[in-house]
């Protein structure tokens, strides 16, 4: 194992809670106290260690994936200082100390997962996602590699329906996989242009584009106001605050605020 430092305070179990909250995630699997992820055909294990995490293996290929999963792109010191001035966040952020919002390392995986989650419960979406992974992905140790874009581009829509996708969502996934959209290039574009390119693809709406900005690109001003769980969190914690307009209240930390509000609703 190799050691990777993580800015304190840090709590690996709290950071990876989302991968367990709606059932086990085959591609981001919490197993015997560590997070498992397949990178380049190799299983990577991340374990908590004083001052950071132990990673096996840690190299130039696995390092960027591990850093994404640990949310190292976020400046939590600046966020915590800012949050101290908000009546709700001032109490909420210290309660969730050590949480770093994890990112989805792969853009295609992020979008397919979002399609699976459209208009169904997150428990159902996780189950469908797992069946997709087991049907089209490859196992390496405990975890599975998420299916590649090329693999799903070669799939028949009926095969996706068989693992739980609706006919329309199966069309969306296969269509996305076969599209000419350059997903890697989106990282170099401003937020508005990323959303424009994503929403031009059939099946990808504003909700999906906002979460792509938030959970893949770590854009600070992403505010997925159309998310039902986020709307409920804002309503519960900020009585009378319109969720669409709430983004202005949380500027310049809209993305981090969304993650903390959602986690606060799941973790008593």
Residue pairs with C-beta under 8 A, 6 or more apart in sequence:
1 45
1 47
1 54
1 55
1 56
1 58
2 54
2 55
2 56
2 57
2 58
3 49
3 51
3 52
3 53
3 54
3 55
4 52
4 53
4 54
4 55
4 58
4 63
4 66
4 67
4 70
5 51
5 52
6 51
6 52
6 53
6 70
6 72
6 100
7 72
7 76
7 77
8 51
9 97
9 98
10 52
10 70
10 98
10 100
11 97
11 98
11 99
12 35
12 46
12 47
12 48
12 53
12 70
13 48
14 96
14 98
14 99
14 263
14 267
15 70
15 71
15 98
15 99
15 100
15 101
15 102
16 28
16 30
16 35
16 69
16 102
17 99
17 263
17 266
17 267
18 102
18 263
19 25
19 28
19 29
19 30
19 35
19 102
20 30
21 122
21 266
22 122
22 123
22 125
22 126
23 123
23 126
23 127
23 130
24 30
24 126
24 130
25 126
25 129
25 130
26 129
26 130
26 133
26 134
26 137
26 143
26 144
27 37
27 38
27 109
27 129
27 133
27 137
27 143
27 144
27 145
27 146
28 35
28 36
28 37
28 69
28 102
28 143
29 35
29 36
29 37
29 142
29 143
29 144
30 36
31 142
31 143
33 47
33 48
34 45
34 46
34 47
34 48
35 45
35 46
35 69
36 43
36 44
36 45
36 46
36 141
36 142
36 143
37 43
37 44
37 46
37 65
37 66
37 69
37 143
38 44
38 138
38 139
38 140
38 141
38 143
38 144
38 145
38 146
39 61
39 62
39 65
40 61
40 62
41 138
41 140
41 145
42 57
42 62
42 140
43 140
43 141
43 142
43 143
44 55
44 56
44 57
44 58
44 62
44 65
44 66
45 55
45 56
46 53
46 54
46 55
46 66
46 69
46 70
47 53
47 54
47 55
48 54
53 66
53 70
55 62
55 63
55 66
58 66
64 105
65 105
67 73
68 102
68 103
68 104
68 105
69 102
69 103
69 105
70 100
70 102
71 100
71 101
71 102
71 103
71 218
72 100
73 103
73 218
74 100
74 101
74 218
74 256
76 100
76 256
78 253
79 93
79 253
79 256
80 93
82 252
82 253
83 89
83 90
83 92
83 93
83 253
83 257
83 260
84 90
84 93
86 249
86 250
88 237
88 238
89 257
89 260
92 237
92 260
92 261
92 264
93 260
95 264
96 260
96 263
96 264
96 267
99 259
99 260
99 263
101 215
101 255
101 256
101 259
103 215
103 216
103 218
104 110
104 113
104 215
104 216
105 216
106 146
107 183
107 184
107 186
107 212
107 216
108 146
108 148
108 149
108 176
108 177
108 183
109 146
110 211
110 212
110 215
110 216
111 176
111 183
111 198
111 204
111 208
111 212
112 129
112 132
112 146
112 147
112 152
112 173
112 176
113 125
113 129
114 204
114 207
114 208
114 211
114 212
115 169
115 172
115 173
115 176
115 203
115 204
115 208
116 125
116 128
116 129
116 132
116 165
116 169
117 125
118 169
118 205
118 207
118 208
120 128
122 229
124 164
127 164
128 163
128 164
128 165
131 163
131 164
132 147
132 160
132 163
132 164
132 165
133 144
133 145
133 146
133 147
134 144
135 147
135 159
135 162
135 163
136 147
136 151
136 152
136 155
136 159
137 144
137 145
137 146
137 147
137 151
138 144
138 145
139 145
149 177
149 183
150 177
152 160
152 173
152 174
152 177
153 174
153 177
153 178
155 174
155 177
156 174
157 167
157 170
157 171
157 174
158 170
160 169
160 170
160 173
160 174
161 167
161 170
165 173
168 203
169 203
171 202
171 203
172 202
172 203
172 204
173 203
175 201
175 202
175 203
176 201
176 203
176 204
179 201
181 197
181 198
181 201
186 194
186 197
186 198
186 212
186 217
187 217
189 197
191 213
191 219
191 221
191 222
194 209
194 212
194 213
194 217
194 219
195 206
195 209
195 210
195 213
198 204
198 208
198 209
198 212
199 205
199 206
199 209
206 226
207 224
207 226
207 227
210 222
210 223
210 224
210 225
210 226
210 227
211 222
211 224
211 227
213 219
213 222
213 255
214 222
214 224
214 255
214 258
214 259
218 255
219 255
220 252
220 253
220 254
220 255
220 256
221 247
221 251
221 252
221 254
221 255
222 254
222 255
222 258
223 246
223 247
223 250
223 254
223 255
223 258
224 230
224 258
225 231
225 243
225 244
225 246
225 247
227 258
229 262
229 265
230 243
230 258
230 261
230 262
231 243
232 265
233 261
233 262
233 264
233 265
234 241
234 243
234 246
234 261
235 241
235 243
236 265
237 261
237 264
238 246
241 249
247 254
250 257
250 258
